[in-house]
Each structure stands twice: as structure tokens, then as C-alpha cells.
């Protein structure tokens, strides 16, 4: 009963509804010609616009949190700040919204990997939201959103068949650097921490399992990214073109 009355619920609801309202507003924007001819591409475009906005806000917010509370880099379990806590709630709201959007839009089959990622992320974030533990770890995890800015931009250009643009060629190298700096590096750092310390505690063990599963997913996505952008001759055929994560 205590959990049901937790004051974080209004924050989560507010964040979720904010992203729902944002999606409705972004749907009013004009669509690129290549996108509006295909209902699936139209849905993906709107979905990625919301994701792009979340990445910009959360990525910058995470950097500010660490700048304001640098102990989050070391005291991953106990470091806490109001800004960091609100960031974790904000991003959890995004994952809730996006999960609902995928299910309601009947894209579950094509986007099942994305749904698995969201469930794991929400499971990890809820430990910080409801028990105020590992908030620093949640903030460090959200550094990945800096990388997602460029990853999402890449996906949007691919959906719009704009791979020939100079911007795409520049972005693919920037995306690779950001992937190392803000996705792989924080993930390695957090994995090392949880393997050494957090595995000794029940909650830490739960988070370690989630982290290791995310590690595997990130490595798979990284191999797909390298094949698609740097070894196109080795990339798989278009038989999986309907999969949300591999476009």
C-alpha cells in the first residue's frame, strides 16, 4: 500500500502525459515526402521525433547533473540530487509512453527488442525512483542519451532515404565516437562497479542482471551499426526491414 501511495507516481504520470502531448504536437509538423507515402514510416518518424527530443533534453540534463553532483561518478549507489531524481522520473515517463505507443500502434512484433529494452530500463529506474537507491547509476546510464541524439538522427535520415547527404556521412562518424564515449564507456564503468560491489546486495544483484542483459543488447546493436554504416557489403539483406531497431 505504501508503494501505491508513493509521491513519485504523479511525477511519472506527469512525465508520461507530457510525452503523449509532445507526440500529438509533433504529429502536426509537415512530413518529408518520402515518409508520408508510407504509414509505417510515418509512425516511425513521429516516434523518433519524440525520442530525439527526449535524447536532447535527457542527455544535456544528465551532463548537468554530473557537473552539479560529481560524486555520482563514484558513489553510484548513494549519491542523490533532486535534479538527478527528477531526471530519472522524466526518462521513466518517456519509456512508459514509448512502450504504450508501440503497443497501441500494433508495432509490438517489429519492435519487440525495443520493448525488452524499455522494460529492463524501467525496472532499473524504478529502484531509484521508489527506493532512492542508485539514482547516480540511473543518471550515468542516461549519458547514453547524448549518443542517442546522433543515433536517432541517423535513423531518421535512413527512414527518409537521405544516406547520400553529406550530413549523413558526417553524422555516422560523429555517431561512432559518441557511441564509444557515451554508450560503451559508461556501460563498461557501471558493469565493473556492479560486478565488484553491487552484486553483494539483493537490489544490486537485480540491477547487475539487467545491466548484463543491456550489455549484450548494446554489443549486438553496435555490430549492426558497424555493418550497416562501415561494412555495407556484409550487412544482412532487407528481409528485416520492418524491424524498428535495425533500419
C-alpha positions as CSV (number, residue, x, y, z in Angstrom):
1,X,0.0,0.0,0.0
2,X,2.9,2.3,0.8
3,X,4.2,1.8,-2.7
4,X,0.8,2.6,-4.3
5,X,0.8,5.9,-2.4
6,X,4.4,6.8,-3.2
7,X,4.7,10.5,-4.3
8,X,6.6,9.5,-7.4
9,X,3.5,8.3,-9.1
10,X,2.3,11.9,-10.0
11,X,5.8,12.6,-11.4
12,X,5.7,9.5,-13.6
13,X,2.2,10.2,-14.7
14,X,3.0,13.8,-15.5
15,X,6.1,12.8,-17.5
16,X,4.2,10.2,-19.4
17,X,1.4,12.6,-20.3
18,X,4.0,15.3,-21.3
19,X,5.5,12.9,-23.9
20,X,2.0,12.0,-25.1
21,X,1.2,15.7,-25.6
22,X,4.5,16.2,-27.3
23,X,3.8,13.4,-29.7
24,X,0.4,14.9,-30.6
25,X,2.1,18.3,-31.2
26,X,4.9,16.8,-33.3
27,X,2.3,15.0,-35.4
28,X,1.2,18.4,-36.7
29,X,4.5,19.1,-38.3
30,X,4.9,18.5,-42.0
31,X,6.3,15.2,-43.1
32,X,9.1,14.6,-45.6
33,X,7.7,13.5,-48.9
34,X,9.3,10.0,-48.8
35,X,7.9,9.5,-45.3
36,X,4.3,10.5,-45.7
37,X,3.8,7.9,-48.5
38,X,4.2,5.0,-46.1
39,X,2.1,4.6,-42.9
40,X,4.8,2.6,-41.2
41,X,7.5,5.2,-42.0
42,X,5.1,7.9,-40.8
43,X,4.7,6.2,-37.4
44,X,8.4,5.7,-37.1
45,X,9.1,9.3,-38.0
46,X,6.8,10.6,-35.3
47,X,8.1,8.0,-32.8
48,X,11.7,9.1,-33.5
49,X,10.9,12.8,-33.2
50,X,9.7,12.2,-29.6
51,X,12.8,10.0,-29.0
52,X,15.0,12.7,-30.5
53,X,13.5,15.3,-28.2
54,X,13.9,13.1,-25.2
55,X,17.6,12.4,-26.0
56,X,18.4,16.1,-26.3
57,X,16.8,17.0,-23.1
58,X,17.9,14.0,-21.1
59,X,21.4,13.9,-22.5
60,X,22.1,17.5,-21.6
61,X,20.3,17.1,-18.2
62,X,22.4,14.1,-17.3
63,X,25.6,16.0,-18.1
64,X,24.4,18.9,-15.9
65,X,23.6,16.5,-13.0
66,X,27.1,15.1,-13.1
67,X,28.6,18.6,-13.3
68,X,26.5,19.7,-10.3
69,X,26.9,16.5,-8.3
70,X,30.2,14.9,-9.4
71,X,30.1,12.3,-6.6
72,X,27.6,10.4,-8.7
73,X,30.6,9.2,-10.7
74,X,32.0,7.4,-7.6
75,X,29.1,6.9,-5.2
76,X,26.8,5.3,-7.7
77,X,24.5,3.7,-5.1
78,X,24.2,6.5,-2.5
79,X,24.8,9.8,-4.4
80,X,21.5,11.7,-4.8
81,X,20.3,15.1,-6.0
82,X,16.8,16.4,-6.7
83,X,17.8,17.2,-10.3
84,X,19.0,13.6,-10.8
85,X,15.9,12.2,-9.2
86,X,13.6,14.2,-11.4
87,X,15.7,13.2,-14.5
88,X,15.2,9.6,-13.7
89,X,11.4,10.1,-13.3
90,X,11.3,12.1,-16.5
91,X,13.0,9.4,-18.5
92,X,11.0,6.6,-16.9
93,X,7.9,8.6,-18.1
94,X,9.3,8.5,-21.7
95,X,9.9,4.8,-21.6
96,X,6.3,4.3,-20.3
97,X,4.9,6.5,-23.1
98,X,7.0,4.8,-25.8
99,X,6.0,1.3,-24.6
100,X,2.4,2.3,-24.8
101,X,2.9,3.9,-28.2
102,X,4.5,0.8,-29.7
103,X,1.8,-1.5,-28.3
104,X,-1.2,0.8,-29.2
105,X,0.2,1.3,-32.7
106,X,0.5,-2.5,-33.2
107,X,4.2,-2.4,-33.7
108,X,5.0,-4.9,-31.0
109,X,6.2,-7.7,-33.3
110,X,8.5,-5.4,-35.2
111,X,9.8,-3.6,-32.1
112,X,10.0,-6.4,-29.6
113,X,13.7,-5.8,-28.8
114,X,12.9,-2.2,-28.1
115,X,10.1,-3.2,-25.7
116,X,12.5,-5.6,-23.9
117,X,15.0,-2.7,-23.5
118,X,12.3,-0.4,-22.1
119,X,11.1,-3.0,-19.6
120,X,14.7,-3.5,-18.4
121,X,15.3,0.2,-18.2
122,X,12.1,0.9,-16.3
123,X,13.0,-1.9,-13.9
124,X,16.3,-0.3,-13.1
125,X,14.9,3.2,-12.9
126,X,12.2,2.2,-10.5
127,X,14.8,1.2,-7.9
128,X,16.0,4.8,-7.9
129,X,12.5,6.3,-8.0
130,X,10.8,4.2,-5.3
131,X,13.8,3.4,-3.0
132,X,16.0,6.4,-3.9
133,X,18.9,4.0,-4.3
134,X,21.3,4.0,-7.3
135,X,20.0,7.4,-8.6
136,X,23.6,8.2,-9.5
137,X,23.7,5.0,-11.5
138,X,20.5,6.0,-13.3
139,X,22.0,9.4,-14.2
140,X,25.2,7.7,-15.5
141,X,23.0,5.3,-17.6
142,X,21.2,8.3,-19.1
143,X,24.5,9.6,-20.5
144,X,23.6,7.2,-23.3
145,X,21.1,9.8,-24.5
146,X,23.9,12.0,-25.7
147,X,24.8,9.2,-28.1
148,X,21.2,8.7,-28.9
149,X,20.9,12.2,-30.3
150,X,23.2,11.2,-33.2
151,X,21.9,7.6,-33.4
152,X,18.3,8.8,-33.8
153,X,19.3,11.5,-36.3
154,X,20.9,8.6,-38.3
155,X,17.8,6.6,-38.2
156,X,15.6,9.5,-39.3
157,X,17.8,10.1,-42.3
158,X,17.7,6.5,-43.2
159,X,13.9,6.4,-43.0
160,X,13.9,9.4,-45.3
161,X,16.4,7.7,-47.7
162,X,18.9,10.5,-47.1
163,X,22.0,8.4,-46.8
164,X,23.5,10.2,-49.8
165,X,23.6,13.5,-47.9
166,X,26.9,14.9,-46.5
167,X,25.2,15.3,-43.2
168,X,24.6,11.6,-43.0
169,X,28.3,10.8,-43.8
170,X,29.5,13.3,-41.2
171,X,27.0,12.1,-38.6
172,X,28.0,8.4,-39.0
173,X,31.5,9.2,-37.8
174,X,30.3,11.5,-35.0
175,X,27.8,8.8,-34.0
176,X,30.6,6.3,-33.8
177,X,32.6,8.5,-31.5
178,X,29.6,9.3,-29.3
179,X,28.7,5.6,-29.2
180,X,32.1,4.9,-27.6
181,X,32.1,7.9,-25.3
182,X,28.5,7.9,-24.0
183,X,27.2,4.4,-24.5
184,X,30.0,1.9,-24.3
185,X,32.3,3.7,-21.8
186,X,29.6,4.4,-19.2
187,X,28.3,0.8,-19.6
188,X,31.7,-0.7,-19.0
189,X,32.2,1.5,-16.0
190,X,28.8,0.6,-14.5
191,X,29.3,-3.1,-15.2
192,X,32.7,-3.1,-13.4
193,X,31.1,-1.3,-10.4
194,X,28.2,-3.7,-10.1
195,X,30.4,-6.8,-10.6
196,X,32.7,-5.7,-7.8
197,X,30.3,-4.2,-5.2
198,X,26.6,-4.2,-6.0
199,X,26.3,-7.9,-6.6
200,X,26.7,-8.4,-2.9
201,X,23.3,-6.9,-2.2
202,X,19.9,-8.1,-3.4
203,X,18.9,-5.0,-5.2
204,X,22.4,-4.8,-6.6
205,X,22.2,-8.3,-8.0
206,X,18.9,-7.5,-9.7
207,X,20.4,-4.4,-11.3
208,X,23.5,-6.4,-12.3
209,X,21.4,-8.9,-14.2
210,X,19.6,-6.1,-16.0
211,X,22.9,-4.4,-16.8
212,X,24.5,-7.5,-18.2
213,X,21.4,-8.0,-20.5
214,X,21.7,-4.4,-21.6
215,X,25.5,-5.0,-22.3
216,X,24.6,-7.9,-24.6
217,X,22.0,-5.8,-26.4
218,X,24.3,-2.9,-26.8
219,X,27.0,-5.1,-28.3
220,X,24.6,-6.6,-30.8
221,X,23.4,-3.1,-31.8
222,X,27.0,-1.9,-32.2
223,X,27.8,-4.8,-34.5
224,X,24.7,-3.9,-36.6
225,X,25.7,-0.3,-36.7
226,X,29.2,-1.1,-37.9
227,X,27.9,-3.5,-40.6
228,X,25.3,-1.0,-41.8
229,X,27.5,2.1,-42.0
230,X,31.0,0.9,-42.4
231,X,30.7,-2.6,-43.9
232,X,27.5,-2.4,-46.1
233,X,28.6,-5.3,-48.2
234,X,28.4,-7.5,-45.1
235,X,25.1,-6.1,-43.9
236,X,22.1,-8.5,-44.0
237,X,19.6,-8.3,-46.7
238,X,16.4,-6.3,-46.3
239,X,14.4,-9.2,-45.0
240,X,14.3,-7.5,-41.6
241,X,13.5,-4.1,-42.9
242,X,10.3,-3.9,-40.8
243,X,12.3,-4.1,-37.6
244,X,12.3,-0.8,-35.8
245,X,15.8,-1.1,-34.4
246,X,17.7,-2.3,-37.4
247,X,16.6,0.2,-40.1
